Amino acid sequence: MSDVFPSVLYTLYDLRYKKITDQDTKDLAQDAALDVHKVYPDAHAVQNVMEPATNNAGRVGGASKNYAAGYFQQVFLGGVGKTAWDLAASGLNGLVMSGVSTFGGVDGITITHNLGLTGYVITATPLAKAERVGGVWYVRAANTVTVYNTGEAGIQFTITIEVDAGMTTPAQWLWRHYGGLQVDGQIWAKNLIESLDIKPDSDAARTLGSAILRYLQGHFVNLTLGGVSKAAWPTAVAGSNGNVFMSGAVTLAGMDGVTVTHSKGDTSYLVKTMPTGTGGLGRIGDISYVKAANTVVIYNSGHGGFPADIEISNVV
């Protein structure tokens, strides 16, 4: 009897061990099948977080089998987290982040974007009190950007971050100024400059381009030269004159003369004076003029008060 009991125990143990071993084998086979079909990645749950066993190795879904829907509070792509879809960005750059922040003055405000690169541009637009913001600039880092302003702190602004798609050597600072900006010294700008009105600080004192550094092209709807505006080039004048650079109407003033300002800068020009109407017939007399570099005075020996057309043209 003593020999039978241990043998029964051994038999039961062997059966139990075989059952456990068979179940383990089935589990391993099931895991392998699931892995082949990519139903579950090789992931484990840690405090309600699904993580792959190795970085950049797991997969959810596949190229030929997609989930019908996915619901997320936040999704990370390329290290950048989003809780809502952004509108597509216009232009060459691609919008990757937008939001609202608050200016911190010259101390700045740091915004984390986790792009992992510095090839991006930002736009910061005040939501209120734009006249108190002053100059706005930023300093980029791989995963953060710090926005500064020279004016008041505490003003809210919207910010957009766009991946730079066009600059070969992106500038470190972008200025968007909402007040008066005065710079002593040169400003060097590469590529396109967009602005509204451009005016010199004093009349007839500044130069655009130079004799040895000229712009290739200038496009204008209307051009003013010597105080005369034209929307098209004047035609050449027949005879001894070259191109007309100024034309208009004057009222003859007799021996007192009438002064016309043309701002040509020299006296190499001709003046044609042609009385209009019939009222001055036999009463205007002879016409003469005295030239100066930027003005010409037209005289007539008869009565004044009669209208006349004038043309001033280069001598060729």
C-alpha positions in Angstrom: 0.0 0.0 0.0 2.8 2.3 0.8 4.3 1.8 -2.7 0.9 2.6 -4.4 0.3 6.1 -2.8 3.6 7.7 -4.0 3.1 6.3 -7.5 -0.4 7.8 -7.6 1.0 11.2 -6.5 3.7 11.0 -9.2 1.1 10.2 -11.8 -1.0 13.2 -10.8 2.0 15.5 -10.7 3.0 14.4 -14.2 -0.5 15.0 -15.5 -0.6 18.5 -13.9 2.9 19.4 -15.2 1.9 18.2 -18.7 -1.2 20.3 -18.6 0.8 23.4 -17.6 3.4 22.7 -20.3 0.7 22.3 -23.0 -0.9 25.5 -21.9 2.4 27.4 -22.1 3.0 26.0 -25.6 -0.5 27.1 -26.7 0.1 30.6 -25.2 3.4 30.9 -27.0 1.8 29.9 -30.3 -1.1 32.3 -29.8 1.3 35.1 -29.1 3.3 34.3 -32.2 0.1 34.3 -34.3 -1.0 37.6 -32.9 2.4 39.1 -33.6 2.3 37.9 -37.2 -1.1 39.6 -37.8 0.0 42.8 -35.9 -3.1 42.8 -33.8 -1.1 43.7 -30.8 2.4 45.2 -30.9 5.1 43.8 -28.6 4.0 46.2 -25.9 3.4 46.2 -22.1 1.2 48.2 -19.9 2.8 50.4 -17.3 0.4 52.5 -15.2 -2.2 52.6 -17.9 0.4 53.4 -20.6 0.9 51.2 -23.7 4.6 51.2 -24.6 6.6 49.2 -27.2 9.3 47.0 -25.8 11.9 49.0 -27.8 11.8 52.6 -29.2 10.6 53.1 -32.7 9.8 49.4 -33.1 6.1 48.8 -32.4 3.2 49.4 -34.7 -0.6 49.9 -34.5 -2.4 48.8 -37.6 -0.7 48.2 -40.9 -0.4 49.3 -44.5 -3.2 47.0 -45.6 -5.3 46.9 -42.5 -6.4 50.2 -40.9 -8.5 51.0 -38.0 -11.8 52.6 -38.9 -11.5 55.3 -36.2 -9.1 56.5 -33.5 -10.0 58.7 -30.6 -7.2 60.6 -28.8 -6.9 63.5 -26.4 -3.4 64.2 -27.7 -1.3 62.8 -30.5 2.5 63.3 -30.9 4.1 63.3 -34.4 7.8 63.9 -34.7 8.0 64.8 -31.0 5.3 67.6 -31.4 2.1 67.1 -29.4 -1.2 68.4 -30.7 -4.7 68.4 -29.1 -6.4 69.8 -32.3 -5.8 70.0 -36.0 -4.1 73.1 -37.2 -5.2 74.9 -40.4 -2.9 74.5 -43.3 -0.3 77.3 -43.5 -0.1 79.5 -46.6 3.1 80.2 -48.5 6.2 78.0 -48.5 6.4 77.2 -44.8 4.5 74.5 -43.0 2.5 75.2 -39.8 3.5 72.8 -37.1 2.3 74.6 -33.9 0.0 77.5 -32.9 -1.4 78.8 -29.7 -1.7 81.8 -27.3 1.0 83.1 -24.9 1.8 86.2 -22.9 4.6 88.7 -23.7 7.3 88.8 -21.0 9.0 92.1 -22.0 12.8 92.0 -22.2 12.9 89.0 -19.9 11.1 87.0 -22.6 8.7 84.1 -22.5 10.0 80.6 -23.4 7.7 78.3 -25.4 8.5 74.5 -25.8 7.8 72.9 -29.2 10.1 69.9 -29.3 10.8 70.2 -33.0 14.4 69.1 -32.5 15.7 71.6 -35.0 16.2 75.4 -35.5 15.0 75.7 -39.1 11.7 77.3 -38.4 10.1 80.8 -38.3 7.5 82.2 -35.9 4.9 84.9 -36.0 3.8 86.6 -32.8 0.7 88.8 -33.1 -0.6 90.9 -30.1 -4.3 90.3 -29.2 -4.6 93.7 -27.6 -2.6 96.9 -26.9 -0.4 96.4 -30.0 0.9 100.0 -29.7 2.4 99.1 -26.3 4.2 95.9 -27.4 7.2 97.6 -29.0 9.7 95.6 -31.0 9.2 91.8 -31.0 12.0 89.3 -31.7 12.9 85.7 -30.8 15.8 83.4 -30.2 15.5 79.9 -31.4 16.7 76.6 -29.9 16.1 73.0 -31.0 13.2 72.4 -28.8 12.2 75.8 -27.5 11.8 79.4 -28.7 12.1 82.5 -26.5 10.0 85.5 -27.5 11.0 89.0 -26.4 9.4 92.4 -26.7 10.8 95.9 -25.9 7.4 97.2 -24.6 5.0 96.1 -21.8 4.9 92.6 -20.4 1.6 90.8 -19.7 0.0 91.4 -23.1 -1.4 88.2 -24.8 -0.4 87.2 -28.3 -1.0 84.4 -30.7 2.0 82.5 -31.9 2.5 80.3 -35.0 5.6 78.1 -35.6 6.3 77.1 -39.2 9.0 74.8 -40.5 11.3 76.9 -42.7 11.1 75.7 -46.3 13.0 78.4 -48.1 15.8 80.0 -46.2 19.3 78.6 -46.8 20.7 80.4 -43.8 17.8 81.3 -41.5 18.3 84.6 -39.6 18.3 84.3 -35.8 15.9 87.1 -35.1 12.6 88.1 -36.7 11.4 91.6 -35.9 7.7 92.4 -36.2 7.4 96.0 -34.9 4.1 97.6 -33.8 5.4 101.0 -32.9 8.0 103.5 -34.0 11.3 101.9 -35.0 14.5 103.9 -35.3 17.8 102.3 -36.3 21.1 104.2 -36.3 23.4 102.6 -38.8 22.9 100.2 -41.7 20.2 97.6 -42.0 21.1 94.5 -44.1 18.3 92.4 -45.3 18.5 89.4 -47.6 15.7 88.2 -49.9 12.3 90.0 -50.1 11.4 93.1 -48.1 7.6 93.7 -47.8 6.4 97.1 -46.6 3.8 99.8 -47.1 5.1 103.3 -47.7 8.9 104.0 -47.8 9.9 107.6 -47.3 13.2 109.4 -46.7 13.7 111.4 -43.5 14.1 114.6 -45.5 13.2 115.9 -48.9 15.6 115.4 -51.9 18.4 114.2 -49.7 18.5 110.4 -49.9 19.4 107.9 -52.7 18.0 104.6 -53.6 20.8 102.5 -55.2 24.0 104.2 -56.5 26.0 104.7 -59.7 27.8 101.4 -59.2 25.2 99.4 -57.4 21.9 99.6 -59.3 18.7 97.7 -59.0 18.0 95.4 -61.9 14.4 96.4 -62.3 11.8 98.8 -60.9 8.1 98.3 -61.3 5.7 101.3 -60.8 2.2 102.1 -61.7 3.0 105.8 -61.5 6.4 107.5 -61.4 7.1 111.1 -60.3 10.2 112.9 -61.7 10.9 116.5 -61.0 7.4 116.9 -59.5 5.7 115.6 -62.6 3.8 112.3 -62.4 3.5 109.9 -65.3 1.9 106.5 -65.8 3.7 105.9 -69.2 7.0 107.1 -70.8 6.6 110.2 -72.9 7.2 109.8 -76.6 10.2 111.3 -78.3 9.9 114.9 -79.7 10.5 115.4 -83.4 13.2 117.8 -84.4 16.3 118.6 -82.4 15.0 117.6 -79.0 15.4 114.3 -77.2 13.0 112.8 -74.8 10.6 115.1 -73.1 11.1 114.8 -69.3 8.5 117.3 -68.3 5.4 118.9 -69.8 2.5 120.9 -68.5 0.7 124.2 -68.6 1.6 127.7 -67.3 0.2 131.2 -67.4 2.5 133.7 -69.1 3.3 136.7 -66.9 4.9 139.2 -69.3 8.2 140.7 -68.4 7.8 139.5 -64.8 8.3 135.9 -66.1 6.9 132.6 -64.8 9.2 130.2 -63.0 8.9 126.4 -63.8 10.7 123.9 -61.5 12.0 120.8 -63.3 14.8 119.6 -60.9 16.9 118.2 -63.9 20.1 119.2 -62.2 21.8 120.8 -65.3 21.0 123.2 -68.1 21.3 120.7 -71.0 17.6 121.0 -72.1 15.3 122.8 -74.4 12.0 124.5 -73.7 9.1 124.8 -76.0 6.3 127.3 -75.2 3.1 127.1 -77.2 0.3 129.7 -76.3 -3.1 128.2 -76.4 -6.4 129.8 -77.5 -6.8 132.9 -79.7 -7.0 135.5 -77.0 -3.2 136.2 -77.1 -2.9 136.6 -80.8 -0.9 139.8 -81.4 -0.7 140.5 -77.7 1.8 138.0 -76.3 4.9 139.3 -78.2 8.2 137.5 -78.2 8.9 134.6 -75.9 12.2 133.9 -74.3 13.5 131.9 -71.3 16.4 131.9 -68.9 17.7 128.4 -67.8 19.0 127.3 -64.5 20.0 123.8 -63.3 16.6 123.0 -61.6 14.3 125.9 -62.9 13.6 127.8 -66.0 11.9 131.3 -66.2 9.8 132.0 -69.2 9.2 135.6 -70.3 7.1 137.2 -73.0 7.4 140.8 -74.2 3.6 141.5 -74.4 0.8 141.1 -72.0 0.6 138.5 -69.3 -2.3 136.3 -68.2 -2.4 134.1 -71.3 -2.2 130.3 -71.0 0.5 128.2 -72.7 1.6 124.6 -72.9 5.3 123.9 -72.2 7.6 120.9 -73.0 11.1 120.5 -71.5 13.3 117.9 -73.2 16.9 116.7 -73.1 19.3 118.0 -75.7 20.7 115.2 -77.9 
